[in-house]
Amino acid sequence: MWQVYFFILPIGLGIMTLVASLMCLFAYLMSNDKATRLPAFTWFKRLLIVAFLLLSVGLFMTFKNFWC
């Protein structure tokens, strides 16, 4: 049973990373300063990729565990 918690862990981390990337997108959209806009957009892209990787790994491990 404890393995299920490790399978669900990447899903929670992926959701938190997705929220962080949306905060960076909000910072990019609301900023008028060029020095702030560029780093916010690069962090948005990085965190979005990490979030989708974590979510896909977590969903794959979770559904593989429940269906097999």
Secondary structure, DSSP 8 states (H G I E B T S, - for coil): -HHHHHHHHHHHHHHHHHHHHHHHHHHHHH---HHHHHHHHHHHHHHHHHHHHHHHHHHHHHHHHHH-
